[in-house]
């Protein structure tokens, strides 16, 4: 039976408790003790290859939003609040499959029904609601094709009012429209970053590549955990029979909590790797301008002693990023999040853009290509990992020990 707070990691060392108090308890920009994610998958002509869109009758939709809050009690890392919301739209004939899997999950998990569409288990409450049309679609003047139906499932430990305050975010993101992919240019390929020596100091933007090199799971693990994309085919999971995240959670919430809190626990436990040390050396040597611009939620840059400008947003828009007036270039390290548009802003200011990215990753001894999408003609691309590339750059620039 799930009771809150739920212990994620017990027996923290005094240094881990101090890490929590130092880095996680307060921040004016974001709640560092919260792990939040939002996945939106829709069928559109623009994403037909991944979504299976063929014509206007294809309007499948699946959105999943989670919000987990953590704390340290005594020497335990605990989950204090849990929220997960899934909303799906499928052809009406498919919805009974999803309804049946949700009800089976509730039954197998021994949830107690307490009202129409409401169940409880320990400190968790589950609500299930089917609508045709969905109230949010009506509010937005958005129409699904004839024959479509929707279903919402929410599992939370939060009071009803707090849960409602979170429920609007997926719909705001949906109203913002889908991301348009960039068209890749033909960058100059360089064996190292020596060209940047004439363009100091440089701003730095980091993506998940540098974090993976510090031992953190790659983000595609979240895609698999939350069932948003099939990695083998690279297609969206947009069918009722594959919409199984909430049914699995309902069937065994304890197992679900262990899996769903693992990313935050990994980030908290991780130590900034050698690439961060090289980045710190470069910064202290006067080669880096301004804070590290990052999409990463792991706090490794801050814990490495670097100032951070956090730009991850679910609406795919970058907050105002103030480029240092002394900066003469931008170095992008392991970031494929072109939707953040930091590079576009740098180019608009006339700053040359350098990429440090192997354009792929190792998976069980096999190199899996992962080409950059947003790299452009005038950019310079060095196909090294962050650890090797930054160490070499520090040697070229003559900084550090």
URCORHU-V166831 format. One record per residue. OMEGA is omega in whole degrees, -180 to 180 (NA if undefined). Layout:
[[OMEGA] [OMEGA]]
//
This chain:
[[-178] [174] [179] [1] [-180] [-177] [179] [-179] [-176] [175] [178] [177] [177] [180] [178] [177] [177] [176] [180] [-177] [-176] [-169] [-169] [-170] [180] [176] [-177] [-175] [-176] [177] [-176] [179] [-180] [172] [-176] [177] [180] [179] [179] [177] [-180] [175] [179] [176] [-176] [-179] [-173] [-177] [-179] [-173] [-178] [179] [178] [180] [-173] [178] [180] [-178] [177] [-177] [175] [177] [179] [-178] [175] [-178] [-179] [178] [-175] [175] [172] [176] [-174] [-180] [-180] [168] [-174] [171] [-177] [-177] [-178] [177] [174] [-178] [177] [175] [-174] [174] [-178] [170] [-171] [-177] [179] [-173] [177] [178] [179] [179] [-180] [-179] [177] [-180] [176] [177] [178] [179] [-179] [180] [178] [173] [-180] [178] [-176] [-180] [179] [179] [-177] [178] [176] [174] [-175] [180] [-180] [174] [178] [174] [-180] [-178] [175] [-178] [170] [-5] [178] [-180] [180] [175] [177] [-179] [-177] [-177] [-176] [-177] [172] [179] [177] [178] [178] [176] [-176] [178] [177] [174] [178] [174] [-174] [170] [-176] [170] [-174] [-178] [179] [178] [179] [-179] [179] [-167] [-176] [-173] [180] [-178] [174] [179] [178] [-179] [-179] [179] [-177] [-180] [175] [-180] [174] [173] [-176] [176] [-180] [-177] [172] [179] [-178] [-180] [176] [-178] [-175] [-179] [-177] [-180] [179] [-176] [179] [-4] [-180] [168] [178] [170] [-179] [172] [-170] [-178] [-178] [178] [176] [178] [174] [175] [180] [177] [175] [-176] [180] [174] [176] [177] [-179] [-179] [-177] [169] [-175] [-178] [174] [-174] [-177] [-178] [-175] [179] [178] [174] [-172] [176] [-175] [-177] [178] [-180] [-167] [-177] [180] [175] [179] [178] [-179] [-178] [-177] [-177] [-179] [177] [178] [180] [179] [-179] [-172] [176] [-175] [-178] [179] [179] [179] [179] [-179] [-176] [-173] [175] [177] [-176] [-178] [179] [178] [177] [177] [179] [178] [178] [179] [180] [-179] [177] [176] [-178] [-175] [179] [173] [178] [175] [177] [-172] [171] [-171] [-178] [-171] [179] [-178] [178] [179] [-178] [174] [177] [-178] [173] [-173] [170] [-172] [-173] [-179] [180] [180] [179] [174] [177] [-180] [173] [-179] [178] [-179] [177] [179] [-178] [180] [-175] [-179] [178] [178] [175] [-179] [-173] [172] [-178] [176] [-175] [-177] [-178] [-178] [171] [177] [-179] [179] [179] [178] [180] [180] [177] [179] [-179] [174] [-177] [178] [177] [171] [-171] [179] [-178] [177] [-178] [180] [178] [-179] [176] [179] [178] [-179] [-180] [176] [-174] [173] [-179] [-169] [-179] [-173] [-174] [-174] [-177] [175] [-178] [174] [-175] [173] [173] [-175] [-177] [-179] [-175] [-178] [177] [179] [180] [179] [178] [179] [-176] [177] [178] [179] [-177] [NA]]
//
